[in-house]
Amino acid sequence: MGRVRRLLKRGLEGVAKRVSTNDLFEQPGERARTPALSPRTAVDAPAEPDPAPAAVPAPTAAPAPTAAPAPVPEAESAALPAGCEVADLDRLAAHLGAGGGVRVINHWATWCIPCVEEFADLKGLHAALPAGVAMSGVSWDLFDPRGDEDDIQEHVANFAAGHGLPWSSLLIGEAVSPAAFFEHFGIQVQTVPQTWVLSDSGEVVLRIERAVNAQDIATIGNVARALVSSGAGRAGGGPHG
């Protein structure tokens, strides 16, 4: 054990001697003096240039004014009925008598359901009638009155307008009894609806004593055209002759 210690001591002494000989460590005074640093001066960071202002965009030319759209012409309104005239027996006789040209007469009433149901067919007939053929209605509303004459007259006019009927009507007045009307015009079937075709002489050339159908519409048109072509009718009158 003593021998090991002696060997260790001898080894350490050798290392110390070599370090001293080789000057492995810096000796005092050997380092060159470093000049003192000058006091640190604050260096301002260069100011960043202000961002260039955004160029104001050149004003764009105002869009050319758009031409106002041409007004769309309003659809021509369907011809409105001329109204509803209260008629006594003399007025009815003049309307249905001689000198009125070729005419189509529709007998009807607002309280008659089949009358209302045939309006569409009658409007088609009216549109297809040849020039010179008038069409009008005769209202039987006061044969089963739901009010006084003035009220019924207004009601019939409004009812016809509401259904877009392009012809006017005569309302058989309170002064005309059903019996007098039927007798004067030789009416055997005393119900509505009825549609007649009259010649200029006032003759009832065709009677359809019920609601019309498509075949009836064709027949009425053909009869009316035949009367006009044969000279049995004169040109033109309005719906009341």
Stockholm file with secondary structure:
# STOCKHOLM 1.0

chainA/1-241         MGRVRRLLKRGLEGVAKRVSTNDLFEQPGERARTPALSPRTAVDAPAEPDPAPAAVPAPTAAPAPTAAPAPVPEAESAALPAGCEVADLDRLAAHLGAGGGVRVINHWATWCIPCVEEFADLKGLHAALPAGVAMSGVSWDLFDPRGDEDDIQEHVANFAAGHGLPWSSLLIGEAVSPAAFFEHFGIQVQTVPQTWVLSDSGEVVLRIERAVNAQDIATIGNVARALVSSGAGRAGGGPHG
#=GR chainA/1-241 SS CHHHHHHHHHHHHHHHHHHHHHTCSCCTTCSCCCCCCCCCCCCCCCCCCCCCCCCCCCCCCCCCCCCCCCCCCCCCCCCCCCCEEEECHHHHHHHHSTTSCSEEEEEECTTCHHHHHTHHHHHHHHHHCCTTCEEEEEECGGGSCSSCHHHHHHHHHHHHHHTTCSSCEEEECTTSCHHHHHHHTTCSSCCSCEEEEECTTCCEEEEECSCCCHHHHHHHHHHHHHHHHHTCSCSCCCTTC
#=GC SS_cons         CHHHHHHHHHHHHHHHHHHHHHTCSCCTTCSCCCCCCCCCCCCCCCCCCCCCCCCCCCCCCCCCCCCCCCCCCCCCCCCCCCCEEEECHHHHHHHHSTTSCSEEEEEECTTCHHHHHTHHHHHHHHHHCCTTCEEEEEECGGGSCSSCHHHHHHHHHHHHHHTTCSSCEEEECTTSCHHHHHHHTTCSSCCSCEEEEECTTCCEEEEECSCCCHHHHHHHHHHHHHHHHHTCSCSCCCTTC
//
